[in-house]
């Protein structure tokens, strides 16, 4: 059974930082890309970042470039999302997701085959 367990969310002031973790199990970690998505109340789900397992390539939404960094520890089957310079508009539930390929497909999650349960990130102004 595939499991994606997010942690690290919370409440932070604008300008602060958080690091999200996604612990994966139930699949061969090296064979799949893993991404982060977010959904704010009343808004559509948005792809935030993704990392390809095979070549380590990373992808970022324009809204987070230069502020967020995705990384993976293949020995721990864990993907991280370091979020710096947080803004109130970053407030959302953040989801970890297993892509259906080793490479990232940045089109809103249509390639996702498994989702985590989500972790809330709230940025106060």
C-alpha positions, 0 to 999 in steps of 0.5 A: 500500500502506497503511503505519503505522509506529510508533516511540518505544516503550521502557523508562521508570520509573513517572512518566516520559513517552514520545512515540509516533509513527505515520507513515502512508502509502498513503492520504489522511491527512485522510480517516481517523481514526487511533487507538492501541490497546494489548495487554498479555500475557494481556489483550484489546486495548484502545482507548487514544485516537483522533483524527478527521481531519476535525474534530480531535476526540479520544477517550481511554480512561478509564484514560489521560484526563488523562495521554495526549494524541493529536495529528496533524501532517497535513503530515507524515501523522503521529499522536503519542501523548504519554504522561505520568505512566506507570504499570506498568499502561500496559506493553503493545505499542502499535499505531497503526491506521487507522479505516475512517472520518473519525470515531473508532469507539470499540468495540474496533477493529472499525472498523480497516482497517489496523494498524501493527506495534506498539511495546513500551512497558514501565513499571518500578515 
